[in-house]
Amino acid sequence: MRLFVAIDIPDTVREALARLMGELRPLCSGARWVRIEGAHLTLKFLGETPADRARGIDAALHRAQASGPIDLLFSGLGFFPDPRHPRVLWAGVSTNPNLQALAASVAAQLVPLGIARETREFSPHITLARFESPKGLDALRAAVEHAGAAEFGRSSVREFHLFQSVLKRGGAEYTRLATYPVSGEPDV
């Protein structure tokens, strides 16, 4: 099973990003654009995981928590690792300290199961495209620079999820396996 832990994004943000991607897609034929219906904010990628470890992962994620709701602002665009040699185009996510706390808690709860912590600093973002060639990249870079800090919406998050990812010819398909409260307390 290919697993990851993530936060869903609201439909309004998904729709705003879909409109933007519709404008940017024709500019860059060297990009492989994500399926927007599967867009999410990844907290931890677990990768290929034996099915028999799922119960332990579920128990660990029930213990992960932040100190309260997570407020998100979806805005801005950028490239990883940098605009000159990009591998990924992303939409930015600004937040309160609770998101960083949740990501750290998820990682800490999974370490005893043999799932290593990330070596890179947690950088919240929504992946929009991955690059297969530089074809059209100059036009895309100019459009991203012109967009500046465009806003795509806001959200207050009270839950996160364990997803399974199945890689298919048309892109990855995601299935939500479990849902967990951000604060460790179920909503009433």
VOPAGU-2260 file (C-alpha; in pm, 1 decimal, decimal comma):
REM VOPAGU-2260
SITE   aa  ch    i         X         Y         Z
SITE  MET   A    0       0,0       0,0       0,0
SITE  ARG   A    1     130,2     345,4     -91,7
SITE  LEU   A    2      23,4     574,3     195,6
SITE  PHE   A    3      40,8     938,6     294,7
SITE  VAL   A    4    -106,2    1166,3     563,3
SITE  ALA   A    5    -272,2    1486,9     443,0
SITE  ILE   A    6    -528,7    1760,4     488,9
SITE  ASP   A    7    -806,4    1797,9     232,6
SITE  ILE   A    8    -849,1    2136,9      72,0
SITE  PRO   A    9   -1190,1    2304,8      39,8
SITE  ASP   A   10   -1381,8    2283,8    -288,2
SITE  THR   A   11   -1367,6    2663,5    -325,9
SITE  VAL   A   12    -986,4    2651,8    -319,2
SITE  ARG   A   13    -987,2    2352,6    -554,4
SITE  GLU   A   14   -1208,1    2547,8    -800,8
SITE  ALA   A   15    -984,3    2858,0    -784,7
SITE  LEU   A   16    -675,9    2645,1    -848,5
SITE  ALA   A   17    -851,4    2464,0   -1135,8
SITE  ARG   A   18    -924,7    2800,3   -1303,4
SITE  LEU   A   19    -562,1    2906,2   -1260,4
SITE  MET   A   20    -431,7    2576,1   -1394,0
SITE  GLY   A   21    -662,6    2615,0   -1695,3
SITE  GLU   A   22    -490,3    2946,7   -1771,6
SITE  LEU   A   23    -136,3    2816,0   -1712,8
SITE  ARG   A   24    -160,3    2472,5   -1876,6
SITE  PRO   A   25    -143,5    2600,9   -2239,5
SITE  LEU   A   26     174,8    2795,5   -2160,5
SITE  CYS   A   27     390,2    2498,2   -2063,6
SITE  SER   A   28     371,1    2169,3   -2252,7
SITE  GLY   A   29     668,8    2039,5   -2053,9
SITE  ALA   A   30     458,9    2022,9   -1735,2
SITE  ARG   A   31     257,7    1725,3   -1613,2
SITE  TRP   A   32     -38,0    1884,9   -1433,5
SITE  VAL   A   33    -195,4    1720,6   -1128,3
SITE  ARG   A   34    -557,5    1611,6   -1122,0
SITE  ILE   A   35    -706,6    1891,9    -913,2
SITE  GLU   A   36    -972,9    1667,1    -758,5
SITE  GLY   A   37    -691,4    1489,2    -575,4
SITE  ALA   A   38    -508,4    1802,6    -459,6
SITE  HIS   A   39    -420,6    1798,6     -89,4
SITE  LEU   A   40    -179,0    1937,2     168,5
SITE  THR   A   41      64,3    1657,6     254,0
SITE  LEU   A   42     175,1    1627,0     616,6
SITE  LYS   A   43     380,0    1308,9     573,8
SITE  PHE   A   44     446,2    1076,4     280,1
SITE  LEU   A   45     483,0     717,3     402,0
SITE  GLY   A   46     540,5     547,7      66,4
SITE  GLU   A   47     503,8     175,4      11,6
SITE  THR   A   48     383,7      26,3     338,3
SITE  PRO   A   49     294,3    -336,9     412,8
SITE  ALA   A   50     -81,4    -372,3     475,9
SITE  ASP   A   51     -15,8    -534,9     813,5
SITE  ARG   A   52     141,2    -208,2     939,9
SITE  ALA   A   53    -177,5      -8,8     873,1
SITE  ARG   A   54    -326,8     -82,5    1217,0
SITE  GLY   A   55     -15,6      53,1    1392,7
SITE  ILE   A   56     -13,5     360,1    1169,6
SITE  ASP   A   57    -381,6     420,3    1245,3
SITE  ALA   A   58    -318,0     400,2    1620,9
SITE  ALA   A   59     -18,4     635,4    1592,0
SITE  LEU   A   60    -218,0     892,3    1394,1
SITE  HIS   A   61    -493,4     889,4    1657,2
SITE  ARG   A   62    -227,7    1016,5    1902,5
SITE  ALA   A   63     -99,8    1293,0    1671,6
SITE  GLN   A   64    -244,4    1636,5    1736,3
SITE  ALA   A   65    -201,4    2010,8    1732,3
SITE  SER   A   66    -314,5    2247,8    2005,5
SITE  GLY   A   67    -617,7    2369,2    1810,5
SITE  PRO   A   68    -770,7    2440,1    1471,3
SITE  ILE   A   69    -542,7    2513,3    1181,4
SITE  ASP   A   70    -614,5    2829,8     982,8
SITE  LEU   A   71    -494,5    2817,2     622,8
SITE  LEU   A   72    -456,0    3087,6     358,2
SITE  PHE   A   73    -391,3    2950,6       9,4
SITE  SER   A   74    -194,5    3212,0    -185,8
SITE  GLY   A   75     104,2    3265,8    -410,9
SITE  LEU   A   76     286,0    3039,8    -654,1
SITE  GLY   A   77     640,8    2911,6    -666,3
SITE  PHE   A   78     879,4    2643,1    -781,1
SITE  PHE   A   79    1076,2    2368,6    -606,8
SITE  PRO   A   80    1370,7    2368,7    -582,2
SITE  ASP   A   81    1393,8    2706,9    -762,9
SITE  PRO   A   82    1252,3    2887,4   -1069,4
SITE  ARG   A   83    1558,2    2824,8   -1287,4
SITE  HIS   A   84    1557,8    2444,9   -1248,3
SITE  PRO   A   85    1207,9    2359,7   -1130,7
SITE  ARG   A   86    1081,4    2010,8   -1063,0
SITE  VAL   A   87     747,2    2125,3    -913,4
SITE  LEU   A   88     508,4    2420,1    -947,5
SITE  TRP   A   89     319,1    2483,4    -622,2
SITE  ALA   A   90      51,0    2702,0    -468,2
SITE  GLY   A   91     151,4    2840,6    -130,3
SITE  VAL   A   92     -11,8    2783,9     206,8
SITE  SER   A   93      24,2    3031,8     494,2
SITE  THR   A   94     -86,0    2915,3     835,4
SITE  ASN   A   95     -76,8    2952,1    1210,8
SITE  PRO   A   96     177,1    2751,1    1420,8
SITE  ASN   A   97     -74,6    2467,8    1468,2
SITE  LEU   A   98       1,1    2320,4    1123,5
SITE  GLN   A   99     372,5    2289,6    1198,2
SITE  ALA   A  100     282,9    2135,8    1535,8
SITE  LEU   A  101      54,3    1880,3    1370,8
SITE  ALA   A  102     315,2    1785,2    1108,3
SITE  ALA   A  103     576,7    1742,1    1384,2
SITE  SER   A  104     335,3    1537,0    1595,4
SITE  VAL   A  105     248,8    1308,8    1301,8
SITE  ALA   A  106     619,7    1250,6    1235,2
SITE  ALA   A  107     696,2    1188,9    1603,5
SITE  GLN   A  108     414,1     934,8    1640,6
SITE  LEU   A  109     533,4     741,2    1333,6
SITE  VAL   A  110     903,4     720,1    1427,6
SITE  PRO   A  111     852,4     424,1    1670,3
SITE  LEU   A  112     702,4     232,9    1375,6
SITE  GLY   A  113    1027,3     270,8    1182,7
SITE  ILE   A  114     902,8     556,1     962,9
SITE  ALA   A  115    1186,6     806,8     944,8
SITE  ARG   A  116    1144,6    1179,6     997,8
SITE  GLU   A  117    1185,4    1404,3     693,5
SITE  THR   A  118    1531,0    1548,6     643,5
SITE  ARG   A  119    1384,7    1861,4     480,9
SITE  GLU   A  120    1195,7    2129,0     671,1
SITE  PHE   A  121     816,6    2103,3     642,6
SITE  SER   A  122     701,1    2344,4     371,0
SITE  PRO   A  123     321,2    2350,7     328,6
SITE  HIS   A  124     212,2    2370,9     -34,7
SITE  ILE   A  125     -26,0    2229,5    -294,0
SITE  THR   A  126     151,6    2066,0    -589,3
SITE  LEU   A  127       7,7    2185,8    -920,8
SITE  ALA   A  128     251,9    2042,9   -1176,3
SITE  ARG   A  129     573,1    1844,7   -1217,9
SITE  PHE   A  130     813,6    1913,6   -1500,7
SITE  GLU   A  131     913,3    1657,7   -1761,3
SITE  SER   A  132    1094,2    1904,5   -1990,3
SITE  PRO   A  133    1168,2    2278,5   -2004,8
SITE  LYS   A  134     928,4    2326,4   -2299,2
SITE  GLY   A  135     723,9    2641,7   -2229,5
SITE  LEU   A  136     891,9    2707,1   -1896,4
SITE  ASP   A  137     984,6    3068,8   -1975,7
SITE  ALA   A  138     620,0    3160,0   -2043,7
SITE  LEU   A  139     509,1    2980,6   -1725,7
SITE  ARG   A  140     772,7    3156,1   -1513,4
SITE  ALA   A  141     654,7    3493,6   -1649,9
SITE  ALA   A  142     289,6    3409,2   -1571,9
SITE  VAL   A  143     378,8    3298,0   -1218,8
SITE  GLU   A  144     573,4    3618,2   -1159,7
SITE  HIS   A  145     279,2    3821,9   -1293,3
SITE  ALA   A  146      32,2    3635,4   -1064,2
SITE  GLY   A  147     232,1    3743,8    -759,3
SITE  ALA   A  148      59,8    3660,9    -430,7
SITE  ALA   A  149    -278,1    3572,0    -581,8
SITE  GLU   A  150    -519,3    3432,6    -320,3
SITE  PHE   A  151    -712,6    3109,1    -374,4
SITE  GLY   A  152    -912,8    3094,7     -50,7
SITE  ARG   A  153    -905,0    3027,3     323,7
SITE  SER   A  154    -995,0    2738,5     548,4
SITE  SER   A  155   -1003,8    2637,4     913,5
SITE  VAL   A  156    -904,6    2272,9     946,7
SITE  ARG   A  157   -1023,5    2044,4    1224,8
SITE  GLU   A  158    -923,1    1704,8    1079,6
SITE  PHE   A  159    -657,1    1526,2     878,6
SITE  HIS   A  160    -656,1    1196,0     693,3
SITE  LEU   A  161    -466,2     880,1     603,5
SITE  PHE   A  162    -481,3     822,7     227,3
SITE  GLN   A  163    -387,3     538,7      -1,2
SITE  SER   A  164    -240,9     634,8    -337,8
SITE  VAL   A  165    -272,9     406,5    -639,5
SITE  LEU   A  166     -59,0     507,4    -935,5
SITE  LYS   A  167    -243,3     477,2   -1266,9
SITE  ARG   A  168    -175,8     575,3   -1625,4
SITE  GLY   A  169    -389,8     890,9   -1597,7
SITE  GLY   A  170    -237,9     993,2   -1263,6
SITE  ALA   A  171    -260,9     885,9    -901,1
SITE  GLU   A  172    -597,3     798,4    -746,8
SITE  TYR   A  173    -643,6     866,0    -376,1
SITE  THR   A  174    -866,3     682,8    -130,4
SITE  ARG   A  175    -928,1     818,0     220,0
SITE  LEU   A  176    -871,1     533,4     466,7
SITE  ALA   A  177    -920,1     714,2     800,1
SITE  THR   A  178    -989,9    1058,0     949,9
SITE  TYR   A  179    -842,2    1205,3    1270,4
SITE  PRO   A  180    -925,4    1520,3    1469,8
SITE  VAL   A  181    -654,8    1787,1    1466,8
SITE  SER   A  182    -686,3    1864,0    1837,5
SITE  GLY   A  183    -721,5    1505,8    1954,5
SITE  GLU   A  184   -1079,8    1580,0    2053,9
SITE  PRO   A  185   -1369,8    1482,7    1828,0
SITE  ASP   A  186   -1595,9    1767,0    1712,4
SITE  VAL   A  187   -1923,9    1779,3    1902,7
